[in-house]
């Protein structure tokens, strides 16, 4: 067991959530915005800012001439996965996608625009619609949170000298 622990630590393996993401120093201060949103507490904006504050050493600011992470094109969708013997929906595929681009303090792109996608299966119980609607909302929050994590992982690989390294 000790050998396995040492071997995994030596190769750089880390448990998810056990340490902070190492965002490039050029992004030590970052402004985050959701394109087209007038909401001060837009759920995507709040999730992204919270993740940056708690999982990186990046200082998030609301104004100033600093690099900007622009989130846009957030969309949820669903499609029928299966129906029961009476022809009623029994399972959906929930989908979520959001795009982002990163620019330096002068507005010059630091990465190409990218889209992250998340999907989940969701059972549907027509006899308990209120519970199912609440479950779908919970799934949507989780998918948004997972997309934010994907964005953070991609930000780790972005540098001004290597703008295409973000396609991991």
N, C-alpha and C positions, 0 to 999 in steps of 0.2 A: 504494500500500500504506500509506504514511504517513497519507494522508487517511482511508482506511478505518479505521485504528487510532484516529485522533483522533475520528472521527465516532462510532464505537461506544463509546469511553470517555466522550464527552460526553453520550451519551444514558443513561448509567448501566449499560451492559452490563458484566457481569463474567463471566469464565469460571467454571464450576461448580467449587467447591473452592478458588478463588483467594483468597478472603478470608473473614473471619468473618461469621457471621450477626449482625445488630444486634438483639439481643433488647431489648425495652423495659426501661428502668431499674427499673421496679417489680419486675422479675424478676431483678435483679442477684444475688440469692441465692435458690436454689430447692431444694426437697426433691422427690425423685422416688420414687414407690412403684408397685409392681405389685400391684393388688388381688388378694387371695387367694393370693399366693405367699409361701411360707415360706422360699424359697431365698435365701440371702444373695447368691449369684451367679447369680440368675435371668438367662438370656441376654438377655431384653428389657431388664431393668433395667440390666445392664452396658452394653449397646449405647447406651441412651439417655443414661446418665451419661457415658460416654466421648465421645459426640458433643457433649454440652453443654460438657464440659471442653475439648475440642480445637477446636470450631468456633464457640464463643461466648465472651463474657467473663463468663458467668454462673458464680457460685460454687455448686457443688453440695454440699449438706450432708445429713447423715442424720437430724438432729434439730433441734428449735428451732421457734419460732413464725415461720415464713416461708411465702411462697407455696408451693403444692404442685402438682406435675404428677402426676396419678393416671392410670396406664395400666391398662386392664382389657379383658376380652373378647378376648384374643389367640386367634386360631383359624386353623388351616391346613385346607385342603381340597383335593380334587382331583376331577376328572371326566374321563371318557374323551372325547378329542377325535376320535380316529380308530382304526380297526381295519384290519388287513391282510386279504388275500384269504382267509386261513384263519379269520378271525373273532377273532384275538388282538389285544389292545391294542397299538397302535404309538405312540400319543402321548396324553399327559395334559395337562390344563390345571391347573396348581397355583395355588391361591389363598391369600392371606394377608390377614387383617384384624386391626386392633387399634383400640380406642377409647381416647379420653383426655378428661380434663376438667382444667381449671386453676382453682384457687381461691386466694384471697388468704390472708394469715396468719390471718385469723379464720374461714376456711372458706367465705367468700362466693364464689360462682362468678365468675370473671373471663371465662369463655367458656362457650358452650353445649357440651355433650358432642358430640364429633365422632368419626367413624370414618375411618380411612385404609385403603385397599385396594390390594393389589398382586397382579398375576397374571403367570404365566410359562408358556410352552409347554415341555413336557419330553418328549423322545423316550424310548421304552421298548424296551429290547433284551432279550427273554426269554432269550437265550443268555448274557447277562452280567448277571445279577441283582445281584451284589455291587457292580459298578461303577455300575449304575443307581441303587441305593439311596444310594450315596455322592454321586452327582450330585444326587439329590433333596435330600439334606441340605444340600449346598452351595447349591442354589437357595433353600432355606428360609432359610438364613443371609443370603443376598443380599436376599431379599424383606424380611426383618426390618430389615436395614440401610436399605433404600430407604424403608420405612415410617417409620423414625426420621428420615430426612432430610425427609420430607413433614411430619412433626410440627414439626421445627425451622422449616421455612419458614412454617408456620401461626403459630407462636409469635411470629414477627417482627411480625405484624399485630394482635396482641392488646394492648389497653390497657384500663385500668379505665373510661375515658371512652367507649370504643368497643368493647364486647364482641362485637359482631356483625361486626367487620371481619375476623374469622378465617375467613370462608368463601371464601377465595381458592382 
